[in-house]
């Protein structure tokens, strides 16, 4: 029982930290090759610079959000891939990077999203905190 209590206190402290600092988090830049027609099996490197303020890389989940798009660039389907922090840029800015591959050809859109990083996906999304990249 004591251990459960400690875990709940840690979760509450983490949630408070994330909620208090979330307005500081922002995507500074997204870099990726021009992908108008994806080539099946070809890797594409996606990088983003994220300002975290008082949060740390382990407090957030940064993901590539990609999928087929219609002529008005609305996603028809999507897949996500976790980006890993690759460099500290200084002044609370971290560079995240990953490689994505498409399993079929077509017109694709790619962006980045940030959510709180909690091991339980329900808790992560229940907080209602999401930051989307602008492409």
ABEGO torsion letter per residue (X at the ends): XAAAAAAAAAAAAAAAAAAAAAAABBBABBBBBBBABBBBGBBBBBBBBBBAEABBAAABBBBBBBEBBBAAGBBABBBBBBBBBABBAEGGBBBBBBBBBBABBEBBBBBBBBBBBBABAAAAAAAGBBBBBBX
